[in-house]
Amino acid sequence: MQTRHFDLVIIGTGSGNSIIGPDHDDLDIAIIEKGVFGGTCLNVGCIPTKMFVYPADVVGAATHAQRLGITHAEAEVDWPAIRDRVFGRIDQIPPAGERYRQSLPNVTVYKGEAKFVGERTIDTGTGEVITADQVVVAAGGRPIMPSIPGLEHADPSRGVHTNDTVMRMDELPKRMIIIGAGFIAAEFAHVFATFGVELEWLQRSDIALRDEDETVSEVFTEYAVKNNGLRLNTTVVGAEYSNGVWTLATESPEGSRTYQAETVLIAIGREPNTDLIDARAGGIAMHPDGRIIVDEYQRTNVPGVWALGDISSDWQLKHVANLEARTIAHNLTHPDDLIASDHRFVPHAVFGYPQIASVGKTEQQLVAEGADYLVKIQKYGDVAYGWAMEDQLGFCKVLADRATGHILGAHILGYQASTVIQPLIQAASFGQTAHEVARGQYWIHPALAEVVENALLGLEPPA
């Protein structure tokens, strides 16, 4: 087996691919990718899912319009047209990205499954072992599968899917069972329920989106139970497939029951790919859940080895992986001037219905810490734009330090929450107080952003 040495090896072509820039033109670089260029976000995650969510939002808005005195004909969903629009655009990007990297004189692309065989020594899966002065591990994660016979792995031919496969189905099923109630499940429940699929949505605990602020998760759960077929405290214990139909056996406090559907979507979480790349053989230390341990500079315990994104981060978020990639890009060429990744105020959004966005601490975290804080919940329907929308569900919740007025957390449930929350992300990140943000600028009237203004004004200013 041949051996070759590089200055830098990057494993994974999601955010890892964005590391290479003009500062690295003098480095001999290898990139290893076992699958499609671009990583999870581009191919099976953030981007395609939102391209399905948006038409679902349009259908949902048409349904809501009846409360405003507008009646539309029932929507006709052309699944192949929606699917082909999404992937007709996305599928052009990975080959172009790969060709570009291959065209660079200082970059070698390996299409194989990377595995560590020693410190900074990697079997590329192509018949060549390579070594490097520096290695960046950006190999991402994958869906967790249940240990239930028949459901242990995705099997699209028999209707068993994860987010990796469900968006490429040939046609919409009549019925679907979704297992899990995290952000992936919530987004797909919105899409498929809105598109007319009969859903049974099974969650083993007593709440959906359990990592959100308790007010958000409670309101979302109540809505999902009432509208999207969510069944709580329900554990799948068995599965059988016959004549194109899955029958899942479940246990709940009410007893045993079976559910049937042509399609099953597994969305119980994701796990890091450290086992697939055999990180342990590279001497890399890991958390008990398999994530690589890194410091604030994205360094692992092995000199010259860095990690970023889902394989190491606390947050499975593209914007976090991108920031960590920028950190590493700088640190690779500035060893005497390292910068740290800023994870103080990491925001996220769930693009289901209702949409959710969050930044900072939840109220339950502040209670557990014994923090002295102020809280204000402002309903969408109590500001002019929310009133115009006839909104009865949305709200903005802000948590601030009682003594200083600094924003500790913000949580929004409702229309365009992922956009409405941005002033609060900025305020927290730049250390602005609630009162400064509320009174230090104009707020357009009657824009929806007034829900943020009024929430901030509802907090008592510091003494």
KEVOVEX-19657 format. One record per residue (C-alpha): residue in three letters; x, y, z. Coordinates in steps of 0.2 Angstrom, whole numbers, plus 5000, padded with zeros to 4 digits. Last residue first. Example, Ala and Ser with C-alpha at 12.3 -4.5 7.8 and 13.67 -1.06 7.14 Angstrom:
! residues 2
SER506849955036 ALA506249785039 
This chain:
! residues 463
ALA483852495196 PRO483952385180 PRO482552415168 GLU480952305172 LEU480652185157 GLY479052225148 LEU479952345137 LEU480952205130 ALA479452105126 ASN478652255118 GLU480152285107 VAL480252105102 VAL478352095097 GLU478652255088 ALA479752165076 LEU478052115067 ALA478052285059 PRO476652415063 HIS477652525066 ILE479552515063 TRP480552505079 TYR481752655081 GLN483352635091 GLY483952655109 ARG482352625118 ALA482052435117 VAL483952395114 GLU484552495128 HIS483252435140 ALA483652255136 THR485452285139 GLN486752265125 GLY488152145127 PHE488652135109 SER488151945107 ALA486551965118 ALA485952115108 GLN486352035091 ILE485451875095 LEU483951985102 PRO483952085086 GLN483951915076 ILE482451845084 VAL481151895071 THR482051805057 SER482051635064 ALA480351665072 GLN479551695054 TYR477851665061 GLY477751595078 LEU478751535093 ILE480151645100 HIS481351605113 ALA482651735120 GLY484051705133 LEU485151795145 ILE484851965139 HIS485852095150 GLY484752205161 THR486152215174 ALA485352175190 ARG483852065185 ASP484851975171 ALA483651955157 LEU482451825149 VAL481451865134 LYS479951765128 CYS479151805111 PHE477451735107 GLY476451655093 LEU474851555095 GLN473251655092 ASP473851755076 GLU472451845068 MET473751915055 ALA473152095058 TRP473252065076 GLY475051995074 TYR475452155064 ALA474752265078 VAL475452185093 ASP474452085105 GLY474251935094 TYR476051905093 LYS476051875112 GLN477451945123 ILE478151845137 LYS479251935149 VAL480551865161 LEU481751945174 TYR483151845181 ASP484051805197 ALA484951645193 GLY484851485204 GLU485751385191 ALA484251265190 VAL483051405188 LEU484151485174 GLN484151315165 GLN482251295166 GLU482051475159 THR483151425144 LYS484851505141 GLY485451585126 VAL484651595108 SER483051515102 ALA481951515086 ILE480351415083 GLN479151405068 PRO477451345072 TYR477451235062 GLY479151165058 PHE480751265054 VAL481551235070 ALA482851375073 HIS484551395082 PRO485551525090 VAL487251505098 PHE487651645111 ARG489251615120 HIS490051495107 ASP491351605101 SER492751505093 ALA494451545099 ILE495851635089 LEU497651575089 ASP499051705086 ASP500651605087 PRO500051465077 HIS499451575063 THR499251475047 LEU498151335054 ASN497351445067 HIS496551555054 ALA495751415044 ILE495351325061 THR494251475067 ARG493451495050 ALA492951315051 GLU492251335068 LEU491151475062 ASN490551365048 ALA490151225059 VAL489151335071 HIS488151405056 LYS487851225050 LEU487151175067 GLN487251015076 TRP487751105092 ASP488851035106 SER490251015093 SER491450875089 ILE490850765075 ASP489450885071 GLY490551025066 LEU492451045069 ALA494050955073 TRP495850985074 VAL497450875074 GLY499150955074 PRO499550895092 VAL498350755097 ASN497250815112 THR496050895099 ARG496151075094 GLN494651175090 TYR495351345097 GLU494151335112 ASP494651155116 VAL494150995107 ILE493450825112 ILE492850725098 ARG491050665100 GLY490750485104 ASP489350505117 PRO490650475131 HIS491650615125 MET493150575114 ALA495050585114 ILE495950555098 GLY497450435097 GLY497250405079 ALA496550225082 ARG495250305093 ALA494650415078 ASP494150255069 ILE493450355054 LEU491750265055 ASP491750265074 THR492050455075 ASN490450475064 PRO489550575076 GLU487750525081 ARG486050595076 GLY484350595084 ILE482750495084 ALA482050535067 ILE481550375059 LEU480250395045 VAL479150245042 THR478150235026 GLU476650125021 ALA475850145037 GLN475050045052 TYR475050075070 THR474849945084 ARG474349965102 SER474849905119 GLY474349985135 GLU473650165140 PRO475350205149 SER476150165132 GLU476850015123 THR476950005104 ALA476949875090 LEU477249945073 THR476449875057 TRP477249925041 VAL476349905025 GLY476949855007 ASN476149675008 SER476949635025 TYR478249725036 GLU478349695054 ALA478949805068 GLY479249795087 VAL479449895103 VAL478950065098 THR478750175113 THR477350295116 ASN477350425130 LEU476650555118 ARG475650535102 LEU475850675089 GLY474550665076 ASN474950835068 ASN473450945073 LYS473050925092 VAL474550835098 ALA475650945088 TYR474851105095 GLU475051045113 THR476850995110 PHE477251165102 VAL476451255117 GLU477351145130 SER479051155120 VAL479051345119 THR478551375137 GLU479851245143 ASP481251325133 GLU481851205120 ASP482751045124 ARG481150935125 LEU480650965107 ALA479150865110 ILE478450815127 ASP477950665137 SER479350545132 ARG479250405119 GLN478650505104 LEU477650435090 TRP476950535076 GLU475550445066 LEU475250555051 GLU474050545036 VAL474950625022 GLY474050785015 PHE475550895010 THR475250995026 ALA475550835036 PHE477050795026 VAL477950955028 HIS477550995046 ALA477950825052 PHE479550835042 GLU480050995052 ALA479550925069 ALA480450755066 ILE482050845061 PHE481950965076 GLY481650825089 ALA480050725091 GLY480550545087 ILE479750405076 ILE478650465062 ILE477350345055 MET476750385037 ARG475150355028 LYS474550385010 PRO476350395004 LEU476950534993 GLU477850484978 ASP479550434971 MET480350474988 ARG481950584987 MET481550685002 VAL481450535013 THR483250475010 ASP484550555021 ASN483150625032 THR482850445037 HIS481750315029 VAL481050145030 GLY479750125015 ARG480249955009 SER481350004994 PRO481850155005 ASP482750035017 ALA483650145031 HIS484450045044 GLU483949955061 LEU482049965057 GLY481749785052 PRO482249715069 ILE482149855082 SER483849925088 PRO483350105083 MET484350205071 ILE485350355074 PRO485550465059 ARG487250515054 GLY488650635059 GLY490050755052 ALA491750705045 ALA492550875049 VAL494250805056 VAL495650935051 VAL497350855050 GLN499050945052 ASP500750885048 ALA500050745037 THR500150565033 ILE499350465019 VAL498850285016 GLU498350234998 GLY497250094992 THR495750204989 GLY495050195007 THR496050345012 ASP496950255026 ILE497550395037 THR499050435048 ARG498950595059 GLU499250485074 GLY498950305068 VAL497750195057 PHE496450325055 LYS495050285043 ALA494450385028 GLU493150315017 GLY493550344999 LYS493550484985 TYR495250564988 VAL495450744982 THR497250814980 VAL497451004982 ASN498951104978 PRO498651124959 LEU496851164961 SER495751084948 GLN495250944959 ARG494451064971 TYR493451144957 ARG492850984950 GLU492250934967 GLY491251094970 ALA490451074953 PRO490050894956 PRO489250944973 ILE488251094966 GLN487151024952 ASP486250904963 ILE485551054973 ARG484551134959 GLY483650984951 PHE483650924969 VAL482351044975 ARG481351074959 ASP481350884956 ARG480550854974 ILE479250994972 ALA478750924954 PRO478750744960 TRP477650794975 ASP476350884965 VAL475250944980 GLU473551004975 ALA472951144987 GLU471051154990 ALA470251304982 HIS470551454991 THR469451555003 ILE469851725010 GLY468951805025 LEU470451815036 ARG470051655046 GLN470051565029 ALA471751635026 HIS472451505038 THR472251365025 ALA473151475012 ALA474551505024 GLY474751315027 VAL474951285009 VAL476251415008 ASP477151355023 ALA477251185015 PRO477951255000 TYR479351335011 VAL479651175021 PHE480251075006 MET481551205001 LYS481951215020 THR482351025020 PRO483451045005 ILE484551175013 CYS484651125031 GLY484950935029 VAL485150805015 ASN486350875002 LEU486851045007 CYS486851035026 THR487450855027 GLY489150875017 GLY489550965001 PHE490350834991 VAL489450664990 GLY490050514998 LYS491750455005 GLU492650625005 ILE494450645008 ILE495350815005 ALA497250825003 ILE498250985004 ASP500051035000 LEU500151205007 ASP500751364999 ASP499051414993 HIS498351405011 ASP498151585015 PRO497151604998 GLY495851495005 ILE495451315011 ILE494351305026 SER492751295016 ASN492851115013 GLY492851075031 SER491151155032 GLY490451005022 THR491850915013 GLY492450785025 ILE494150735031 ILE495450875028 VAL497250835027 LEU498650965028 ASP500550975025 PHE500450815015 HIS501350645015 ARG501150495004 THR501050315007 GLN500750174995 MET500050005000 
